[in-house]
Structures are given as structure tokens and as C-alpha cells.
Amino acid sequence: MVLTSMLTALLLAGLHQTPLTGFRFEGRSADVHALEAGASFRATYHPSEWPNVLLSPSVPWDWSQDRALSFQVHNPGVEPFSLGIRMDDDPAADGWQHCRSGTLTVAPGATRQCFFVFAPDPMSLGMRGLPPIPGGDNVASAGGGDFKPGHVVALQFFTHSPSHDVSLEVSHISVMAGGATFDGIVDRFGQFARADWPGKVHSDADLTARRAAEQAALTAQPVLPGRDKFGGDANGPKLEATGYFRTQLVAGAWWLVDPDGHRFISMGIDCVNDDESTFITGRSQMFAGLPAAGTPEAQFIRQISFVHDGPVKSGDAINFYGLNLFRKFGSEWQGRWEDTSLRRLQSWGFNTIGNWSDPFVLHNGRVPYVATAGIEGDHARLSSGSDYWSQMHDPFDPQFPKDVASSLIQTVATVKGDPWCLGYFVDNELSWAGDGDDGRYGLAIGALTAKRGSPGKAAFLRQLEAKYNSIQQLNDAWNTKFASWDVLEDRVQMGKSFTATEREDCSTFVHALALKYFKTIRDELKRQDPNHLYLGCRFAWFGPEAEKAAAEVCDVVSYNIYAPKVDPEKWSYLSSLGKPCIIGEFHFGALDRGMFHPGLVSTPTQEARAKMYVDYLTSVLKNPALVGCHWFQYVDEPLTGRYYDGENYNIGFVSVTDTPYPEMVRAAKEVQDNAYKIRGN
């Protein structure tokens, strides 16, 4: 980002660094060696769930007057290193509560200066990321509950599940003090007001000029060569055409087959929408040049009331993206945006509109799409102990199949009979499992610790009673002391260590629950719509039991995989599932174009982001089990956070001003033009 002197003066006045002192290093599933340069270390992380280097102060650090953590990092390896940073204010911290955590991707061979801004709490301002500190890579931050920087008891540098030993050097760790002001940080176009960069919009005339230039470019290259009308491989072998999308294993690799019988790899974008709203109420001082009441532009300010993870929130919110589309296309902006978006997808080599997209762009007869459904209702739930979005459905509840039927009706009615629909994603990132034994078998533990009358608990107890002739046999196998089967009907406390037999029994139950869940949905979905594919539930947290059940039942097994690429060592096992797999979400972002947060996978620049896109898609194409991947999402999230959860990630193919990122477009065209050749080889 090209930062102005004003940004340095107003945001970073008086900023200074204090080296970290008074602590000890500890490697956990990691070998750590202190370096001479102050708070510095070299570490080798071993394959495990969360290998980390822990810095423990002899007396809790007081960072109440500080704003950020500063450090240098060097990746000596030949692959990107996914680095996590976590600070705790209490020994009871669990990775979310009492924590601030962040992620950073370090390119192979790179040495980077990094900043982790932890104060003020971004969520207290309604957004996930704050304006970045210039001069280095800014770490994407997250956290939950209260965090007290005046009582920091631990600092971790970690990574997640490396498939082999990986090394990293971290040096010159310090804390940075300095104030910040947020008045007027958003200009009239929804952009960062205190920086400039290539492609920034400065006037309405910029928007109209770009509209004309892009329309000419789209006319010159309306679609990549070698594609049939669905975006399939027109030059490849002709397979059986059924009039709908289906799957087929060809020469050891899975493919989707489009309605005309051509091989098809689904290359998609999620959230093709025209509304990305952010709250004004409570922080109007952040915005310069809001539309005046009574003007045509004021239609993009609306009152919003919603419930999300707490009490009702309400206030005025502005949709800067829609406002800029109005400025760009005029009063007929919505139809023109829809047409332009479809033309872009075809020209850029995308052949699927992914999850969560606007109904206006579906059923378009030009670009295939997926259907999105979720199971709602008042059936019972079970805790997995790791319930990020919500507790897990209890498919043993007799109410569950009724709720499945009613939840699918409306979506099926809009899709049934349409050959342009690939199939249905049903649910998203469910709470299948967490970390370690407690996590893998969390649903079994949740069933046993549920209250009397829980359908899931009753199913687990039936399984155990069928295996063990007496409660004593169960106690002997589990090393427990339950007085009777009836005692298990009530809430029980489970120990923290598992016998081998207990693991086996818990695994059997989790698989049975998953099988019941997937079969119930599959059977109802095929009853209502027998022609479209069941694409699964988009795994984020899961264990092998749920994967196995999904592969037994679903037409396609789906995952959301946020990483620099699909690591062939880690994901080669997908071929053993015996079903094609698809990625429903991935992304990466950078902070060199005025945004405050890079999303779940960070890169230093837009050029690096584009290269990572090529690497990621290539890794998908080279995995014979994967039949596609969908980028999350079409447009950047609002600079000051989407209204319901504060996400403000640079994850779009287009910016808030509807300006495509040229690096990303070039990368998409390059790799997607060669996609069928790469896959065929």
C-alpha cells in the first residue's frame, strides 16, 4: 500500500517498540533453540495437531498501553508456512476465550517484518481487522470474549497439522505502543481514505470510464476457448449425456460430467451478491461523505435489525457496493450488474456460481450454479464440545426427518428440472468434531452427557447395551464405575482418558450418527428431486467417522479448505473414499490495496495472492479425487465490517467499487484456460 504522510502522522503518532523480556521458551511437539538476538528463536515443528513454541513470562506482561506485537520471521523451507500467533490473558484460555490469535502465511525463503495489532479490540469497533501498520505484513487477528492486554500470561507461535517437519525463525519480538484515530477513515466510495493505491477510485468519472473499458474487454474475450455451453471440456472425450450433472471415474480420476456429456471441473465463486452492508449507527464519525437524506444515493442506507450470537442489534447500515453500482450503471444498475457479473465469470474461466449467491444470478441459462439449503426446525441437538456455529443436529430425533423434508421443499421447488444446477449443498461447517480424542469423539461424549430423554443418548445406550451384557462388562472395558444402565440415562461426567475399547465404541456411535444424518437428507432429497447431485455438508471440523459416512451416502463429499494449496501429502487419502470430492470455500487476501484484514489465509501483495490462486487450483486439478473448488467470495467485504459479524476481509475478485483485481483476473484466466489440460495429464 502506498501510504500517505497523513496516515503515518495520524494513525501512528508516537509509536515505539519495547523488546520482549522476562520469559522462557518451551517447544511443544517442536524443537526450539533460542537465538542471540534478544527475543528470538529457531524452531522445528513436528507432525501433530498443534505444534507450538510457548513463551511464558515469569510475571504476566502488562501490554495495556501497547497496540501491537512486532517481530521478524524467516521461512527457510521450500513451501509456504502457515504461522499462527496466540496471546492469552488467563491460564484457562482455550484458543477462543481469553485470547487474541492471528494467522500469517510466510512464503518459502521469505524474511518478513510482521505486526499483530491486538488493541483496541477490533470487534469493539464492529470489525475484525484494524487499519494496518505500514512497513510490514499485518497478521489477521481473531479472538473471543474479553481479553485483558494488561495481564498476558502466554504467547504462542504455532502451526496446524504439518504433514512433515517444518522450520521457522522468529526474531526481534517486541511490543509497540502508540495511539490511533479512526475518524473519517472511510471515503464516500467505501474505501480507506488515508491511503492511495493502483485502482483506487477518486471520482464518479473513474467508475463510468472503467465500465466502458471493461465492457470492451469482455466483448473481445467473452469465453475461454475449448468450453461447451456449460463450461465443460468441449475438446475432451464425449461421455454419456443424461441432461443433468453427474459424476464418473475416468482412468483413475473423478470427474463431473455436464448435461451434454462433457468432462467438467467446477471452478466457481461464492457469494455473487450486490449487497455488502456495514453499520453506520454508533460509529458515524468513521465515514466521510455519506449520502444526504432525500437523495437517490440515500436508498443504499437502510435500517437493519438482526440477532446473531447475542441480543438484537439494530441501526442504520450502508451498502457501499450497491451505491457504487448505482453510480456506475445508473438506475438500471441491478440488471446491468447481473449481466456484467455473468459475462465476467465466463470470460475469466469460471463455470460455477457457488454457495450463498443472489437468486437473481441463478437460473440464468449461462453459468451453472449450486443450490444452497440448510436444515432448520426444533428437533434435538447434540454438543460436540466444539460448537462453533451451533450444536449438531440429532438425527435420531423422530422430528429430524420431518424438519429435513420441510427445509428442502422451497429450495427444491426453485431448482427441480433445471439442467444448469450441479446439485445441493445442504448445511455448512457443522460441529462434527474438535481437536484430540475429546474432539474426535465429541458427539459421543455429548450424547452421554446429555440430559435424560435425548434421542442421541438413547441411540448410544442401545448400541452399548447390545454389545455389553451387563453394566459391569461396560465398566471393565471403559475403566468406569457406573452403578447401573439407568445411571447413564441422566447426565454423567466422562473421564479425560480413553481406553482402546471406549474409543472404538465412541467411533462406532459417531459413524452411526453421521450415517443417519446423511441418509435422512439423501433419501428425502432424492425423493423430492432425483436428478440433481447431493454435494454433502461442506466439512470444516470433522473426523474420519463423518467422512466415511458421507462417502457412503453423498454423491460428492465436500470440504471448505482454507490453506495456501491442497497439500498432496495431507489430502492424498481422499482417493480412498471412493467418491469425488469438492471444495466449497477457499480464499487468500492482502493488505496492499487499502483493506484492513486479509482473511483466513494471508499474502503480502496482490501479486502473491494471484500466484497462490494458481498454485491452489493446480493442486486441486492434480488431485484425482477433487472435481472442483469455489472461491469465497465475489466482492470484498465492507472495509468496516459486514453488519452481522464484523468480517472485513480482502477476499474479493472485485473491490467495493466493482473494480476487478487485475492480478487475480489474469491468474484465473491463466490457470483456468489450462485446467482441462492439467487435469487430463
LUMDRENNU-896968 format. One record per residue (C-alpha): x, z, y; residue in one letter. Coordinates in steps of 0.1 Angstrom, whole numbers, plus 5000, padded with zeros to 4 digits. Last residue first. Layout:
// LUMDRENNU-896968
XZYA
...
//
This chain:
// LUMDRENNU-896968
497548234649N
493848184654G
493648484676R
496348364699I
494848014700K
491348154706Y
492548364735A
494748104752N
492448054782D
491548424780Q
495248514785V
495848304816E
492448324831K
492348694829A
495848734844A
495048494873R
491848684880V
493549024879M
496348914903E
493748764927P
491749084930Y
488348934937P
486849024972T
483349154969D
484049385000T
483949684977V
486649524956S
486349274928V
487849294892F
487049654895G
488849964882I
490150124914N
488450454907Y
486250664929N
484350884904E
482451154924G
479851244897D
476351144909Y
477050984943Y
479850744933R
482950874950G
484450844985T
486050494979L
483050374961P
483750244925E
485549914923D
483449624910V
483049464876Y
483949764853Q
485049874827F
486549584808W
484849484775H
486849414743C
486449174714G
486349104677V
488849364665L
489649394628A
492349124628P
494349304656N
496349024673K
493448944697L
493149314707V
496849344714S
496749024735T
493849174755L
495849484763Y
499149304771D
497349054794V
495449334812Y
498749534815M
500249244833K
497349244858A
497649614864R
501449574870A
500749304895E
498049524911Q
500649794915T
501850134901P
499650144870T
497250414859S
495050464829V
491850674833L
491050564868G
493550464896P
492250704922H
492250694960F
491850314968M
493550134996G
495049834978R
498349974964D
496650264945L
496550114910A
493950094882G
493550054845F
490549974823H
488949994789F
485350014776E
483249874747G
485949794723I
484749604692I
485249644655C
484549424625P
483749594592K
485749674561G
487050004574L
490549924561S
491049674589S
490749954614L
493850114599Y
496049904622S
494950124652W
497850364657K
500750144647E
499249834664P
498850034697D
495749884714V
497149854749K
497850054781P
495250304768A
491550384773Y
489850284740I
486050304740N
485150234704Y
482550024685S
481949964648V
480149624642V
477249554618D
476649934615C
475950114583V
478950184560E
481450134589A
479550384610A
479650634581A
483450594577K
484050634614E
481850944615A
483851104587E
487150984600P
486751194632G
485451114666F
485851154704W
485350824722A
483250624698F
481050344712R
477650404694C
477350114670G
477049744676L
473849674657Y
473649304657L
470549104665H
468048914643N
466049194626P
464549334658D
461949614654Q
462549684617R
466249614622K
466449874650L
464450124630E
466750094599D
469950094619R
468950394640I
468050614610T
471050484590K
473450564618F
472250924623Y
471851004585K
475350864578L
476751074606A
475151384593L
476251314557A
479851254570H
479851574589V
478451754558F
481051614534T
483851704558S
482652054561C
482652094523D
486151944520E
487552154548R
486052464532E
487652364499T
491052344515A
490652684531T
490052694568F
491552934594S
489753024626K
487053224609G
483353144614M
480753384630Q
477253354617V
473953284634R
471053334610D
470253134579E
473653224565L
472553584559V
469853444537D
472453304513W
473653654508S
476353914517A
478753664533F
482353774528K
484553474533T
487653324516N
485952984515W
486052914478A
485653274467D
482953334493N
481053024481L
481253144445Q
480053484456Q
477053324473I
476053194439S
475652864420N
477752674445Y
477352294449K
473652264454A
473552584475E
476252434498L
474452104504Q
471152284509R
472952514534L
474152204553F
470752054555A
469152384567A
471852414594K
471052064606G
467352134608P
467952454628S
465452714618G
467653014621R
470152974650K
473152754649A
476552904638T
476452714605L
475452384622A
477952414649G
480752484624I
479652164605A
479551974638L
482952104648G
484651984616Y
487151764634R
487151984664G
487852324648D
490252154625D
492252014654G
490851854685D
487251764691G
484551584672A
481351374672W
480151454707S
478751114715L
480650864736E
477650624741N
474250574726D
472950254710V
475049934717F
472749654708Y
473349294699G
475048974710L
472148864733C
472148494743W
469948404713P
466948584729D
464248644703G
464049024709K
465849124741V
463349264766T
461049414740A
463949564721V
464949764752T
461449904756Q
460949994720I
464250154713L
463650504726S
460150524709S
461550444675A
464550674678V
462350954691D
460150924660K
463250904637P
464551234654F
461351444651Q
461951514614P
465151694625D
467951594601F
469351354627P
470451644649D
471651454680H
475051584693M
475351814724Q
475851654758S
478451474779W
481551664770Y
480151864740D
483351974723S
482252264702G
480352014680S
477052164692S
473952044674L
470751904689R
467051924679A
464551654688H
463051664724D
463551294731G
466151034741E
468150794721I
470150544743G
469950174746A
472149894761T
471749524751A
474849304752V
475248984771Y
475948614766P
476648404798V
474648104810R
471048144798G
470448424824N
468648674802H
470848944818L
472048924854V
468949074870F
468849344844P
471949494861D
474749584837S
475249914819W
477049764790N
478849424790G
478249074802I
480048854777T
481948524779N
484748594803F
487148314810G
487648354847W
485448044855S
482648164833Q
482748514847L
483048394883R
480048154879R
477948444866L
478948664895S
478348384921T
474848324908D
473948694908E
475448744943W
473448444956R
470248584941G
470948924957Q
472148794990W
469048605000E
469048785034S
472648675042G
475448595018F
478448775032K
476949035054R
474349115027F
477049125001L
478949365023N
475849595025L
475449574987G
478949694982Y
478749955009F
475750124992N
475150425014I
473750765004A
471451005022D
470751335005G
469851504973S
471351714945K
469151894920V
471052174902P
473652124875G
475351864853D
473551574870H
470051604885V
469051344911F
467651294946S
468750994966I
467750895002Q
468650545011R
471250365033I
471549995025F
468449915044Q
470350025076A
472049685077E
468849525090P
469049765120T
466450035125G
468950325122A
472550225131A
474750115103P
477750355098L
480850265119G
483250535109A
482550755078F
484351075069M
482551275095Q
479251215076S
480351465050R
477351675041G
475051375037T
476851045034I
476751024996F
478150724978T
476350424963S
477650144941E
474749904938D
475249534930D
475849554893N
477949394866V
478549724849C
480749614820D
482949304818I
483349104787G
485648914763M
483748884730S
485748674706I
483648384691F
484048144663R
481547864666H
478347844646G
475847744674D
474448094676P
477948244681D
480048374652V
481848704658L
485148704640W
487048924616W
490448824603A
491648784567G
491148414565A
487648424580V
485548744578L
482148674594Q
479948834620T
476548724636R
475248604669F
471948424667Y
470648074660G
471948084625T
474847844627A
477147844596E
480747784606L
482347494625K
486047514627P
487647564661G
487647334691N
484447464706A
485747824703D
482848024717G
481848074754G
478148044747F
477947684760K
481047584739D
484447654752R
487547434749G
488347424786P
487747724809L
484547704830V
483547604865P
487047504877Q
486747304909A
483347434917T
484647794914L
487447714938A
485047564963A
482747864961Q
485748094966E
486847924998A
483247935013A
482748295005R
486148395017R
485348255051A
482048435052T
483648765044L
486548725069D
484048645096A
482348975091D
485649135102S
488749315090H
488549275053V
491649385033K
493049105011G
496749205014P
497049565025W
496349785055D
496050165057A
494150425076R
490550305074A
490250305036F
487450055029Q
483650105030G
483149795052F
482450005083R
485750195079D
486250515057V
488850775067I
487050875098G
487651245095D
489551325063F
492351555076T
495251675056A
497751965058G
501152015043G
502952185015A
504652014986M
505652174953V
508752084934S
509951924901I
513251754907H
513351594872S
511351474843V
512951264815E
510851114787L
511151044750S
508850914723V
508950994686D
506350804666H
502550744666S
502150944698P
498951154697S
498451244733H
501151314759T
502251634777F
503951774807F
502552124811Q
502552384839L
501552744833A
500453064850V
499352934884V
497753214905H
497453104941G
496352754930P
493052904919K
490952654899F
487252694897D
485252484873G
486652164858G
489551944864G
490751584870A
493551404887S
495051054886A
498751104895V
499950934926N
502950704922D
505450714951G
506250674988G
502850745003P
500751044993I
497450914981P
494050974998P
492051204975L
490751134940G
487751254921R
485251254949M
482551474965G
484651674989L
484551984967S
485251744939M
488651664954P
489852034952D
492052064983P
494452064968A
495851924935F
497651614946V
500051514918F
502851314933F
505351094914C
508650924922Q
509350674895R
512050564871T
510950274849A
512650164816G
509250114799P
506350164824A
505150514831V
501350564828T
500050864847L
497451124839T
496151434856G
495051794850S
493852084871R
492752374850C
490752694849H
488152524828Q
489052174815W
492052194792G
491152524777D
492452774803A
492253134789A
495853204800P
494553164836D
495452944866D
496452644845D
498352334855M
498252014835R
500251684836I
499651404812G
502051114806L
501150794788S
504550624783F
504650244783P
506850094756E
510550024754V
511750374759G
513950544786P
510850644807N
512150824838H
510051064859V
510551214893Q
508551514905F
506251634933S
503251874928L
500751864956A
498952044984R
500652384988D
499552695007Q
497752844977S
500652754954W
501453104943D
503353084910W
502553344884P
505553574877V
507953494849S
506753134852P
505952934821S
506852564820L
505452404788L
506652074773V
503951904753N
502851744720P
499051714720W
497751574687E
501051534668S
503751274665P
506951424681H
507751434718Y
511451404728T
512151584761A
514651574789R
514351834816F
514451904853S
513752204876A
517252214891G
519351904885A
521352044855E
519051924828L
517052154805A
516652024769H
513251994752V
512351894717D
508651844713A
505851964690S
505652244715R
508752254737G
509252564759E
510952574793F
511352894813R
510252974849F
511453134881G
511952824903T
510152504914L
511852324943P
509952354977T
508952034994Q
507751975030H
504751805047L
504451905083G
501951625092A
501051435060L
497551305067L
497551255104L
501151145111A
501750945079T
498450775081L
499050705118M
502350545110S
500450285090T
500750255052L
501349925035V
500050005000M
//
